[in-house]
């Protein structure tokens, strides 16, 4: 075994999982986990949910305490910038120090997509990706009455809107498309969430592009829309998607295309380097497609595959993707994908705030969105993984047991 460490660049969910999987898989050599942020690895999903709402303390965000890393003999470097990777020399430069590695993993995650308009980088405009971002937003939301504009009607924007509204703030959501969460859910689900937010007092503006963030001499701020309407606000929180962190991979000569390109074994174009998590565009053998997913499930499962490959095992990544979002009293759980569906079937009742939308393509179940029906979500993960036929008559009958199809 080489005396040089396995180096994992990126100390988020994927990086931690990869390190833990290596130890669980029997690797007992040197292991180095490097992160840019000053904190030990922590959970990101709660930042726009429980954390902003004040229901989760900072220390509860940590995946593991310091003692875990010492016990597992994982050397963690926080607050460190990886400046360079040279695959031909098998070296990585961390700050001013260059070290040799035995094997390398990239779990660099994603960065927020910036709002490309005048004034979007000034005071009072926030982006949510890190704990530091969330702390700043939380401080503003908790310091008294303020008006909030959330730019973006996807998961992040809507979760922030719900958290701010539950804190008693006046909230407006601005979405450029004609419906909420248009990229990931069917119109019926979009309509449900539009009604949910408006019923809680959120002002939702659809088909509304942002032209400028305007500040007057007395420090008042307005979001100026494309049609010249102005929304006076105290803070703006932007949630319009993310960009995979591929800078290091590109500089190292690795193939990148909306992410670090990896095969079904989490290998990059250099087979000696693996990558996992939000930063990757991966080949999923189950979907027979290339996907870039931003989810806990993908970060965890793909990192396990990456670790197995580093340990000499050949396991393909074929997991069914799943996601979730908490907004007000509605828990949205998604499995599979709605992309390319040609038919939807509803189970349950929108009026009762408990339903599941089943997506089919050529009679095959490809995805399910469940709101406050966790049992549907759990069994749907198994149904899609098994590829079994799902009759519409059983879907629409809420008394029917979906497990019987397995």
Secondary structure, 3 states (H helix, E strand, C coil): CCCCEEEEECCCHHHHHHHHHHHHCCCCCCEEEECCCCCCCECCHHHHCCCCCCCCCHHHHECCCHHHHHHCCCEEECCCCEEEEECCCCEEEECCEEEEEEEEEECCCEEECCCCCECCCCCCEEECCCHHHHHHHHHHHHCCCCEEEEECCCHHHHHHHHHHHHCCCEEEEECCCCCCCCCCCCHHHHHHHHHHHHHCCCEEECCCCEEEEEECCCCCEEEEECCCCEEEECEEEECCCEEECCHHHHHCCCCECCCEEECCCCECCCCCEEECCCCEEEEECCCCEEECCCCHHHHHHHHHHHHHHHCCCCCCCCCCCEEEEEECCEEEEEEECCCCCCEEEEEEECCCCEEEEEEEECCEEEEEEEECCHHHHHHHHHHHHHCCCCCHHHHHCCCCCHHHHC
